[in-house]
Amino acid sequence: MREKNNRGFIVVEGPIGVGKTTLARRLADSFHSDLLLEGIDDNPFLSRFYQDPKSVALQTQLFFLFQRAEQIRSLRQTDMFQPVRIADFIMEKDRLFAELTLDSEEFKLYEQIYSHVITKMTVDAPRPDLVIYLQAPVSVLKKRISERGREFERTLDLDYLQKLSESYMRFFHNYNAAPLLIVNATELDFAHNDDDYRLLLAQINGIKTGRHYFNPTSSLELRA
């Protein structure tokens, strides 16, 4: 059944392992919409980055920067009949990762390139009509990363995940560029539990403006 939604562009975000791609896929299916996913497996530097971050940090980040910018540019609002579109990334996330992985000189260079890319490649791209920010403790992120079994992610350490989660929290604490739904995803299983998904979908369909919080833990405990 096609869900009704008056938004043109919905973004799902959150740290590695929180479930954003899984949720984005389900939303795209519900709304019969286009789906824009990060090309994690397309980055030729990523596996080396996880093995030795300092050796290819800049190459890894620049690849993602240009890839994400090109994807966002593809969403230019030239087709007024375009259906709802779902993405599992927001352009600003690129800078969060760069701040964590690059040294000071690399980051200065990155900032110059980032500014140029944003100005030239994404200036006319649509802004999200709704951002869904998924949160979960680092222990949960690590468990989910392990369960999905990507070989290159096995060396991902808890300290990096903790810093990344904190960066996301700081970013979304001040975010006001679009309506925002902050979701405690600790106990949610969007892949296998339809009740979890329907609860969230009801929240999404009820949001028009502002900042909202969805913490279903208590209701899940009652249901169990």
HELIX and SHEET records of a PDB file:
HELIX    1   1 LYS A   20  PHE A   31  1                                  12    
HELIX    2   2 ILE A   40  ASP A   42  5                                   3    
HELIX    3   3 LEU A   46  GLN A   51  1                                   6    
HELIX    4   4 PRO A   53  ARG A   73  1                                  21    
HELIX    5   5 LYS A   93  THR A  101  1                                   9    
HELIX    6   6 SER A  104  MET A  121  1                                  18    
HELIX    7   7 VAL A  138  ARG A  148  1                                  11    
HELIX    8   8 GLU A  151  GLU A  153  5                                   3    
HELIX    9   9 LEU A  158  HIS A  173  1                                  16    
HELIX   10  10 ASP A  194  GLY A  206  1                                  13    
HELIX   11  11 THR A  217  ARG A  223  1                                   7    
SHEET    1   A 6 ASP A  34  LEU A  36  0                                        
SHEET    2   A 6 ARG A  85  ALA A  87  1                                        
SHEET    3   A 6 PHE A   9  GLU A  13  1                                        
SHEET    4   A 6 LEU A 130  GLN A 135  1                                        
SHEET    5   A 6 LEU A 180  ASN A 184  1                                        
SHEET    6   A 6 ARG A 211  PHE A 214  1                                        
END                                                                             
